[in-house]
């Protein structure tokens, strides 16, 4: 997503499986253990489902992320 100073900000849009539960902080902590500090998402958004095309591919350009 756009960032005023750096040009882009890393954001994650997450769909949880039925019956699963997680908070943004839990996901952020999990990712921080596995990737470099500049790669983990600062903004995490949960959604019921991601937009998909007729072939089932996720349509990334249709995902809308808003700042909290």
Backbone as CSV, one residue per row, in Angstrom:
resi,resn,N_x,N_y,N_z,CA_x,CA_y,CA_z,C_x,C_y,C_z
1,UNK,0.838,-1.171,0.000,0.000,0.000,0.000,0.882,1.232,0.000
2,UNK,0.408,2.372,-0.472,1.232,3.579,-0.559,1.651,4.107,0.819
3,UNK,2.859,4.676,0.883,3.383,5.285,2.102,3.902,6.671,1.746
4,UNK,3.632,7.646,2.596,3.974,9.031,2.293,5.479,9.254,2.147
5,UNK,6.286,8.608,2.969,7.733,8.847,2.990,8.499,7.810,2.169
6,UNK,8.192,6.540,2.366,8.983,5.464,1.774,8.461,4.962,0.430
7,UNK,7.339,5.458,-0.017,6.784,5.033,-1.288,5.780,3.898,-1.141
8,UNK,6.179,2.824,-0.449,5.278,1.695,-0.236,5.408,1.172,1.180
9,UNK,4.319,0.627,1.681,4.264,0.012,3.008,3.792,-1.422,2.826
10,UNK,4.367,-2.339,3.576,3.969,-3.738,3.477,2.703,-3.957,4.299
11,UNK,1.711,-4.561,3.654,0.446,-4.866,4.327,0.081,-6.311,4.033
12,UNK,-0.662,-6.927,4.937,-1.119,-8.303,4.748,-2.626,-8.351,4.929
13,UNK,-3.280,-9.027,4.007,-4.715,-9.283,4.119,-4.846,-10.785,4.335
14,UNK,-5.452,-11.179,5.449,-5.455,-12.569,5.868,-6.882,-13.095,5.973
15,UNK,-7.070,-14.309,5.459,-8.319,-15.035,5.601,-8.026,-16.261,6.451
16,UNK,-8.700,-16.370,7.586,-8.492,-17.519,8.469,-9.426,-18.664,8.087
17,UNK,-8.971,-19.875,8.304,-9.813,-21.046,8.075,-10.937,-21.068,9.108
18,UNK,-12.007,-21.770,8.784,-13.124,-21.893,9.723,-12.644,-22.530,11.022
19,UNK,-13.038,-21.935,12.127,-12.661,-22.457,13.432,-11.304,-21.991,13.918
20,UNK,-10.515,-21.378,13.055,-9.183,-20.894,13.441,-9.312,-19.492,14.023
21,UNK,-8.392,-19.150,14.879,-8.378,-17.822,15.459,-6.961,-17.330,15.645
22,UNK,-6.748,-16.074,15.382,-5.443,-15.455,15.572,-5.637,-13.945,15.627
23,UNK,-4.745,-13.286,16.335,-4.780,-11.831,16.393,-3.678,-11.284,15.495
24,UNK,-3.787,-10.008,15.189,-2.763,-9.365,14.367,-1.402,-9.431,15.055
25,UNK,-1.373,-9.286,16.360,-0.104,-9.339,17.095,0.522,-10.725,17.039
26,UNK,-0.287,-11.772,17.122,0.235,-13.139,17.030,0.836,-13.400,15.655
27,UNK,0.149,-12.948,14.628,0.650,-13.135,13.268,1.916,-12.328,13.050
28,UNK,1.930,-11.100,13.516,3.115,-10.241,13.376,4.316,-10.872,14.080
29,UNK,4.131,-11.406,15.282,5.222,-12.045,16.021,5.720,-13.285,15.281
30,UNK,4.807,-14.068,14.724,5.178,-15.264,13.965,6.030,-14.889,12.747
31,UNK,5.611,-13.859,12.019,6.328,-13.447,10.816,7.687,-12.842,11.166
32,UNK,7.759,-12.045,12.237,9.018,-11.408,12.636,10.120,-12.425,12.913
33,UNK,9.744,-13.613,13.392,10.730,-14.660,13.667,11.323,-15.235,12.383
34,UNK,10.621,-15.085,11.267,10.998,-15.775,10.039,11.529,-14.891,8.917
35,UNK,11.282,-13.593,8.970,11.737,-12.710,7.884,12.503,-11.514,8.452
36,UNK,13.193,-10.823,7.574,13.961,-9.638,7.973,13.024,-8.524,8.446
37,UNK,13.551,-7.627,9.254,12.740,-6.563,9.863,12.059,-5.673,8.819
38,UNK,12.684,-5.450,7.693,12.082,-4.572,6.694,11.019,-5.285,5.850
39,UNK,10.868,-6.596,6.013,9.919,-7.360,5.203,8.589,-7.672,5.879
40,UNK,8.510,-7.596,7.199,7.257,-8.004,7.842,6.192,-6.912,7.716
41,UNK,4.913,-7.313,7.640,3.834,-6.344,7.428,3.547,-5.505,8.662
42,UNK,3.470,-4.209,8.482,3.123,-3.293,9.579,1.608,-3.202,9.735
43,UNK,0.898,-3.458,8.647,-0.561,-3.377,8.642,-1.110,-4.769,8.344
44,UNK,-1.952,-5.287,9.238,-2.561,-6.596,9.053,-4.075,-6.433,9.119
45,UNK,-4.746,-6.925,8.091,-6.191,-6.829,7.986,-6.761,-8.230,7.799
46,UNK,-7.874,-8.500,8.468,-8.552,-9.783,8.314,-9.782,-9.584,7.435
47,UNK,-10.066,-10.571,6.601,-11.225,-10.510,5.728,-11.875,-11.895,5.644
48,UNK,-13.153,-11.925,5.321,-13.874,-13.196,5.226,-13.394,-14.008,4.028
49,UNK,-13.175,-13.336,2.893,-12.658,-14.031,1.712,-11.939,-13.047,0.807
50,UNK,-11.019,-13.570,0.035,-10.254,-12.757,-0.904,-10.939,-12.793,-2.271
51,UNK,-10.834,-11.699,-3.037,-11.454,-11.697,-4.368,-10.701,-12.652,-5.305
52,UNK,-11.458,-13.503,-5.992,-10.851,-14.475,-6.898,-11.499,-14.390,-8.271
53,UNK,-10.707,-14.695,-9.275,-11.189,-14.730,-10.646,-11.842,-16.069,-10.949
54,UNK,-12.278,-16.256,-12.178,-12.955,-17.498,-12.569,-12.087,-18.751,-12.418
55,UNK,-10.779,-18.599,-12.484,-9.878,-19.751,-12.350,-9.477,-20.008,-10.902
56,UNK,-9.934,-19.156,-9.975,-9.608,-19.327,-8.566,-8.378,-18.554,-8.129
57,UNK,-7.763,-17.838,-9.057,-6.574,-17.038,-8.740,-6.990,-15.785,-7.967
58,UNK,-6.208,-15.417,-6.961,-6.503,-14.225,-6.163,-6.233,-12.975,-6.996
59,UNK,-7.206,-12.065,-7.014,-7.098,-10.817,-7.767,-6.502,-9.741,-6.849
60,UNK,-5.183,-9.632,-6.847,-4.474,-8.743,-5.924,-4.860,-7.282,-6.091
61,UNK,-5.132,-6.859,-7.309,-5.451,-5.446,-7.543,-6.807,-5.033,-6.982
62,UNK,-7.654,-6.015,-6.682,-8.976,-5.714,-6.132,-8.995,-5.710,-4.609
63,UNK,-7.881,-6.067,-3.987,-7.802,-6.060,-2.524,-7.623,-4.624,-2.051
64,UNK,-8.485,-4.206,-1.141,-8.429,-2.838,-0.618,-8.005,-2.901,0.851
65,UNK,-6.917,-2.203,1.167,-6.411,-2.149,2.537,-6.490,-0.705,3.008
66,UNK,-7.062,-0.500,4.182,-7.134,0.840,4.750,-6.274,0.915,5.992
67,UNK,-5.742,2.055,6.260,-4.922,2.245,7.462,-5.811,2.213,8.689
68,UNK,-5.346,1.543,9.756,-6.153,1.475,10.980,-6.290,2.813,11.662
